[in-house]
Amino acid sequence: MLICGKLYYPYSSVPVAASSLPWRHIGITISQEVCRPFLPQADMTRVLLVGGGLTSALTSALLRRELPHAELVLWDKAQGAGGRMSTSRSPHDPNCLADLGAQYISATPEYAKLHKSYYDELLGAGVLVPLTSHVEGMRTSEEGTTHYVTPKGTSSIVKHFIREASLTPKFKHHVSSIDWQDGRWSVKTQSGEADVFDVVVLTMPVPQVLGLTGTIKELIDKDEKLLSDLKSVEYSSRYALGLFFEEGAQVSLKDEGTAAQYITSNPVARFIALDNKKRAAGSPSVVLHTSVPFGKVNVDKTPDEVKPVLLQCIKDMYPHWPQPKAVKCQKWKFSQVTSAFPGLPGSLTLADGLVVGGDGFTHSNMDGCIESAKAVAEAVAQYVNSKESNLSCKL
């Protein structure tokens, strides 16, 4: 319990030095003088994270370490965790997976050092393993860059951090409005569900933040510079197609030793992968990613409208392939950041207890998401600790 600057354990009258506590900090610098108050269950700080991708998941894990007393809640409009690290599963074979979002993780020497604790954690848990298969046409990387894949799909990275945060996400929760009411944030979904929180963190693509109504819209609209900077964040668009085959199906690229290939001579396709071979795990599956120009031209179409075009594209390239058992077409309206928020701050505090983050405030890869999560978690932890410390000293 924090009483006027001194830290006491509940039921103890002996003050304890903050530096002696076994707190684990990863990438967050908090003063040794900042101590956490003990609050009754009814006064527990409630934090809502909106978004089911890596930034939100890692933020929740960091906040669990920094604010162990807080109630963490995660809402996302999708049906499962992953965000743009999405992994789909064949309805006929649980071992047949396809990464329809991020394909592999590339760690430059700089970020491998800066984010060593995160990479070590994921490697130690078997979530990440080195990429050993050949990817034809891969962009030349900085010397010393290491590439990784995920045997259980890229969504396993997101799920790892959600488990670490000890929270149960609520999916199919599409947030529509955020209002300031009676000293807390009231959040509503498109389906009419509503709840109140002390802190709200938004990690979805910036255009989706701009589409929210309520107090958050008023805050943004009244600040012309802020509105202009948020509108300057832009994303590419693309489609992804996943093909799920029977066990033992003979599926190979033109070079049988290749697991994936970047394509430069096709107006539709930009990347194709034998996903199970790339990950060295699972039953045969294929992922096709479209080019950015194709995605831009077809951005207003539905996945069902685009799917026949992509299937024909694959048939033209590989007419000998067998028919897949299942097919899934994924639309990424906000695929990769092409123009980030000015200054790359990692996060932005719109008001007390209202923070936005995500790769739109850094860059579109795993390290960008880590940087944003660190910035968001630090902003939230400092706000909550300050608020609760002031409250405790008044009691």
Secondary structure, DSSP 4 states (H G I P E B T S, - for coil): -EETTEEB-TT--SB--GGGS----SS----TT--PPP--GGG--EEEEE--SHHHHHHHHHHHHH-TTSEEEEE-SSSSTTTTS-EEE-SS-TT-EEESS---EEE-HHHHHHTHHHHHHHHHTTS-EE--SEEETPPPPPTT-EEEE-TT-THHHHHHHHHHTT---B-S--EEEEEEETTEEEEEETTS-EEEESEEEE-S-HHHHHT-EEHHHHHHHT-HHHHHHHHT-EE--EEEEEEE--TT-----SSTTEEEEE-SS-SSEEEEEEHHHHHT-SS-EEEEEE-HHHHHHTTTS-HHHHHHHHHHHHHHH-TTSPPPSEEEEEEESS-SEEEPPTT--SEEEEETTEEEESGGGS-SSHHHHHHHHHHHHHHHHHHHHHHHHHHHHH-
